[in-house]
Amino acid sequence: MAMKKPPPAGDILQGTLDMLILRTLVMGPAHGHTIAQVIEHTSENALEVEQGSLYPALHRLEDRGLLSSEWGVSENNRKAKFYRLTAKGRKELAAATGRWRQMTRAIGLILGESDE
């Protein structure tokens, strides 16, 4: 049985932030600052999400129909845009997660790591 060739490494790396955002929103709607905090906290501060990367990614995901948004009030009583995962976004998250796992397994094999 032939394995499907994984996407180029650049595509995986470019889509990593998108995947992390989608994964964060599985827990429910959130605004940008909270999304960044959750990613940083969950990664034990190994991943820092800059606003200059986060907001273009959020807009791109919304333009692709993977997120929807609405204005609301944040926990510090400020107007904020809250993002929500759409059904299409959930499907894309599942696909991106599969691609990510396939790529990290392949890299692990090259580095001499085993699945055991």
NORBEL-V246441 format. One line per field, one symbol per residue. ss: DSSP state (a for helix, b for strand, c for the rest). phi: phi as a letter, one per 30 degrees, with the letter a starting at -180 (. if undefined). burial: I if it has 9 or more other C-alpha atoms within 8 Angstrom, else O. A space follows every 10 residues. Layout:
BEGIN
ss=???
phi=???
burial=???
END
This chain:
BEGIN
ss=ccccccccaa aaaaaaaaaa aaaaaaaccb baaaaaaaaa aacccccccc aaaaaaaaaa aaacccbbbb bbbcccccbb bbbbbcaaaa aaaaaaaaaa aaaaaaaaaa cccccc
phi=.ddddddeed dddddddedd dedddddkda ceddeddddd dddhidcccd edcddddddd ddddidbbba dacddcicdb cccbdcdddd dddddddddd dddddddedd didcdd
burial=OOOOOOOOOO OIOOOOIIII IIIIIOOOII IIOOIIOIII OOOOOOOOIO OOOIIOIIOO IIOOIIIIIO OOIIOOOOOI IIIIIIOOII OIIOOIIOII OIIOOOOIIO OOOOOO
END
